[in-house]
Amino acid sequence: MTAPTDGRTFYRLRAPGTDGAASTAVSVRVDLARPDAYPVYLAVGGGRRRMYLTPDEAWALWRCLSEAVASLGEPPEHIRTRVAPARR
């Protein structure tokens, strides 16, 4: 998919809830049109936990998080899906 004309692309996935709790939304926005140095926006839980990241911070987070969750064992079934970029 090509990037939207406004330069923003969204990636979303829902994590299932535990013990009957509602699922949790995880969303990442990449905004290439941002004039500052923080083009990556991460939101977990409908925006309750959110942060802006530089590209270097996003890569460092990816690396640390991927190593950390890999130590937990095999990926759960809900994660075995393609996360396609969306315009909104």
C-alpha distance (Angstrom), angle and dihedral (degrees) to the residues before:
residue distance angle dihedral
M1 . . .
T2 3.78 . .
A3 3.77 120.2 .
P4 3.80 115.7 -94.1
T5 3.79 117.6 -103.5
D6 3.80 92.2 -108.0
G7 3.83 90.2 57.0
R8 3.82 95.3 -118.8
T9 3.79 123.2 125.2
F10 3.81 125.6 177.9
Y11 3.81 130.0 -152.6
R12 3.81 118.0 -168.3
L13 3.78 139.0 179.0
R14 3.80 133.9 163.1
A15 3.78 122.3 -134.6
P16 3.81 113.4 -147.9
G17 3.76 116.9 -112.8
T18 3.78 122.7 -115.5
D19 3.81 126.8 -125.5
G20 3.82 93.1 6.9
A21 3.79 95.8 -47.5
A22 3.81 119.5 141.6
S23 3.79 118.7 -96.3
T24 3.80 120.0 -92.8
A25 3.79 122.0 -123.2
V26 3.80 117.9 -134.6
S27 3.79 115.6 -168.4
V28 3.79 134.2 175.2
R29 3.79 123.7 -171.2
V30 3.77 122.4 -165.0
D31 3.80 110.0 -161.1
L32 3.79 111.2 -173.6
A33 3.80 90.6 177.8
R34 3.81 94.1 63.3
P35 3.78 109.8 120.6
D36 3.81 93.1 -147.6
A37 3.79 131.2 66.3
Y38 3.84 96.0 -97.7
P39 3.81 107.4 83.6
V40 3.84 96.0 150.2
Y41 3.80 119.3 78.6
L42 3.81 119.9 -172.6
A43 3.82 122.4 -165.8
V44 3.80 125.8 179.1
G45 3.79 123.2 -174.1
G46 3.78 101.1 13.5
G47 3.79 92.7 -48.2
R48 3.79 97.5 -51.0
R49 3.79 89.0 121.0
R50 3.78 113.3 34.2
M51 3.76 142.7 150.0
Y52 3.77 143.0 173.8
L53 3.81 116.6 -126.0
T54 3.76 137.5 -166.1
P55 3.81 114.8 -129.5
D56 3.83 89.9 -104.4
E57 3.82 91.7 50.5
A58 3.82 90.8 48.1
W59 3.81 91.2 52.1
A60 3.82 91.4 47.5
L61 3.81 90.5 49.2
W62 3.82 90.5 48.6
R63 3.80 91.9 51.2
C64 3.81 96.3 46.7
L65 3.79 94.4 41.8
S66 3.80 93.9 47.3
E67 3.81 91.8 51.5
A68 3.81 91.9 45.3
V69 3.80 96.5 50.7
A70 3.81 92.1 41.7
S71 3.80 86.9 63.1
L72 3.84 88.9 61.1
G73 3.81 93.5 67.8
E74 3.79 134.6 -111.1
P75 3.82 117.9 1.1
P76 3.81 114.4 -99.5
E77 3.79 119.6 -109.3
H78 3.84 95.2 -107.1
I79 3.80 90.3 63.4
R80 3.80 93.7 55.7
T81 3.78 93.0 91.3
R82 3.77 136.0 99.4
V83 3.79 113.6 -104.9
A84 3.78 105.2 -146.6
P85 3.79 121.6 -161.2
A86 3.79 114.8 -111.1
R87 3.77 134.9 -166.3
R88 3.78 93.5 -128.8
